[in-house]
Amino acid sequence: MRYQFEIIVGIIVILFAGAFLYTASTNPDAEFEGSDGIGSAIISELTGIAEDDVTPLIPQWAPPSGEIESGLFALQAAFGGVILGLGFGYLLGQRRLNQN
Amino acid sequence: MHIMEGFLPPLWAAIWWIVSLPFIIYGFIQLKKTFEENKDALPLLGICGALIFILSALKLPSVTGSCSHPTGTGLSAIMFGPYITTIVGFIVLLFQSLFLAHGGLSTLGANTFAMAICGPFLGYYVYRALRNTRLNMYITVFIAVALADLFTYIITALELTLAVPAGELGPGGLFATFLGVFAITQIPLAILEGAVLALVFKYIVDIRPDIITRMRIFSEEKIQAARGV
């Protein structure tokens, strides 16, 4: 079958989304915060130092808001997307040249 | 899998930097060599590196009610080996610690060790172990990529267990707690990442099977068998 692989991957994506929707609807307490943050919270609990009081060893700039943070993440993904397209475009062009 | 700035004691931050540094240096040497000697492979390197940029920026929800991100390192490890993958992963983590406050410069060594060294190395050796078996090569890629992703989070859990006083939980209990936070959340993401990157690999094989055989990633027979030719 021609698109067998795509269909399998599509089903996995749907199952993944379904698992999210199921979790979100059966567990109203789920906040879907980052696992990094949960890990940090456990450390704070164990060391007795509140997360906000943890002093950076090396001073760090943090995005001032969630909007700016998500913008920078989008930028990272967009950069990847551009390179991905360039790479595939190059390979497709090469194939075409080889065929002629 | 980012360990936040300040969350590792100075000793452990330094240890992970010292452990990671030789991999980073050797990775740069290998990358330079690839740029000089294997120009043909550069578009592929771009694709593999770009996937790490994209996937590690995606926060996805999981069954544990928290979010995590895939790592994207497995495919690069298969195609270019673990050392070059270390460099790409390191660059992404550096970007995230400088501009996103995801991980910090002191914990960059530990985060590099987890995402850019341990994950790619595990993925690479899984691929090497399965490469010449009868397993379909797309399934080989799927398994190697998914395990590289998952292993990264197991290492993060281990790094935190080593660095934090265990208290009542004991080291085993603490490790289990961190595994629960990081690894369990990661299982669905690892499966998804394995499937998506296996599909990307299929597209590469479809376009230029000659490069895959020339780089000796899979044998010609394997490619023909998987493509059903």
Boltz contact constraints between the chains, C-beta under 6 A:
constraints:
  - contact:
      token1: [A, 5]
      token2: [B, 202]
      max_distance: 6.0
  - contact:
      token1: [A, 9]
      token2: [B, 195]
      max_distance: 6.0
  - contact:
      token1: [A, 9]
      token2: [B, 199]
      max_distance: 6.0
  - contact:
      token1: [A, 12]
      token2: [B, 195]
      max_distance: 6.0
  - contact:
      token1: [A, 16]
      token2: [B, 188]
      max_distance: 6.0
  - contact:
      token1: [A, 16]
      token2: [B, 192]
      max_distance: 6.0
  - contact:
      token1: [A, 19]
      token2: [B, 63]
      max_distance: 6.0
  - contact:
      token1: [A, 19]
      token2: [B, 188]
      max_distance: 6.0
  - contact:
      token1: [A, 20]
      token2: [B, 61]
      max_distance: 6.0
  - contact:
      token1: [A, 23]
      token2: [B, 63]
      max_distance: 6.0
  - contact:
      token1: [A, 23]
      token2: [B, 65]
      max_distance: 6.0
  - contact:
      token1: [A, 27]
      token2: [B, 65]
      max_distance: 6.0
  - contact:
      token1: [A, 30]
      token2: [B, 65]
      max_distance: 6.0
  - contact:
      token1: [A, 32]
      token2: [B, 61]
      max_distance: 6.0
  - contact:
      token1: [A, 32]
      token2: [B, 67]
      max_distance: 6.0
  - contact:
      token1: [A, 33]
      token2: [B, 66]
      max_distance: 6.0
  - contact:
      token1: [A, 34]
      token2: [B, 67]
      max_distance: 6.0
  - contact:
      token1: [A, 35]
      token2: [B, 66]
      max_distance: 6.0
  - contact:
      token1: [A, 35]
      token2: [B, 68]
      max_distance: 6.0
  - contact:
      token1: [A, 35]
      token2: [B, 181]
      max_distance: 6.0
  - contact:
      token1: [A, 35]
      token2: [B, 182]
      max_distance: 6.0
  - contact:
      token1: [A, 35]
      token2: [B, 185]
      max_distance: 6.0
  - contact:
      token1: [A, 36]
      token2: [B, 2]
      max_distance: 6.0
  - contact:
      token1: [A, 38]
      token2: [B, 66]
      max_distance: 6.0
  - contact:
      token1: [A, 38]
      token2: [B, 181]
      max_distance: 6.0
  - contact:
      token1: [A, 39]
      token2: [B, 181]
      max_distance: 6.0
  - contact:
      token1: [A, 40]
      token2: [B, 4]
      max_distance: 6.0
  - contact:
      token1: [A, 40]
      token2: [B, 7]
      max_distance: 6.0
  - contact:
      token1: [A, 43]
      token2: [B, 7]
      max_distance: 6.0
  - contact:
      token1: [A, 43]
      token2: [B, 164]
      max_distance: 6.0
  - contact:
      token1: [A, 46]
      token2: [B, 164]
      max_distance: 6.0
  - contact:
      token1: [A, 46]
      token2: [B, 167]
      max_distance: 6.0
  - contact:
      token1: [A, 54]
      token2: [B, 6]
      max_distance: 6.0
  - contact:
      token1: [A, 55]
      token2: [B, 6]
      max_distance: 6.0
  - contact:
      token1: [A, 56]
      token2: [B, 5]
      max_distance: 6.0
  - contact:
      token1: [A, 56]
      token2: [B, 6]
      max_distance: 6.0
  - contact:
      token1: [A, 57]
      token2: [B, 6]
      max_distance: 6.0
  - contact:
      token1: [A, 57]
      token2: [B, 106]
      max_distance: 6.0
  - contact:
      token1: [A, 58]
      token2: [B, 105]
      max_distance: 6.0
  - contact:
      token1: [A, 58]
      token2: [B, 106]
      max_distance: 6.0
  - contact:
      token1: [A, 60]
      token2: [B, 5]
      max_distance: 6.0
  - contact:
      token1: [A, 60]
      token2: [B, 101]
      max_distance: 6.0
  - contact:
      token1: [A, 60]
      token2: [B, 104]
      max_distance: 6.0
  - contact:
      token1: [A, 62]
      token2: [B, 101]
      max_distance: 6.0
  - contact:
      token1: [A, 72]
      token2: [B, 99]
      max_distance: 6.0
  - contact:
      token1: [A, 72]
      token2: [B, 100]
      max_distance: 6.0
  - contact:
      token1: [A, 73]
      token2: [B, 57]
      max_distance: 6.0
  - contact:
      token1: [A, 76]
      token2: [B, 53]
      max_distance: 6.0
  - contact:
      token1: [A, 76]
      token2: [B, 57]
      max_distance: 6.0
  - contact:
      token1: [A, 77]
      token2: [B, 54]
      max_distance: 6.0
  - contact:
      token1: [A, 77]
      token2: [B, 57]
      max_distance: 6.0
  - contact:
      token1: [A, 79]
      token2: [B, 53]
      max_distance: 6.0
  - contact:
      token1: [A, 80]
      token2: [B, 50]
      max_distance: 6.0
  - contact:
      token1: [A, 80]
      token2: [B, 53]
      max_distance: 6.0
  - contact:
      token1: [A, 80]
      token2: [B, 54]
      max_distance: 6.0
  - contact:
      token1: [A, 83]
      token2: [B, 46]
      max_distance: 6.0
  - contact:
      token1: [A, 83]
      token2: [B, 50]
      max_distance: 6.0
  - contact:
      token1: [A, 84]
      token2: [B, 47]
      max_distance: 6.0
  - contact:
      token1: [A, 84]
      token2: [B, 50]
      max_distance: 6.0
  - contact:
      token1: [A, 87]
      token2: [B, 43]
      max_distance: 6.0
  - contact:
      token1: [A, 87]
      token2: [B, 46]
      max_distance: 6.0
  - contact:
      token1: [A, 87]
      token2: [B, 47]
      max_distance: 6.0
  - contact:
      token1: [A, 90]
      token2: [B, 43]
      max_distance: 6.0
  - contact:
      token1: [A, 91]
      token2: [B, 43]
      max_distance: 6.0
  - contact:
      token1: [A, 91]
      token2: [B, 207]
      max_distance: 6.0
  - contact:
      token1: [A, 91]
      token2: [B, 208]
      max_distance: 6.0
  - contact:
      token1: [A, 95]
      token2: [B, 207]
      max_distance: 6.0
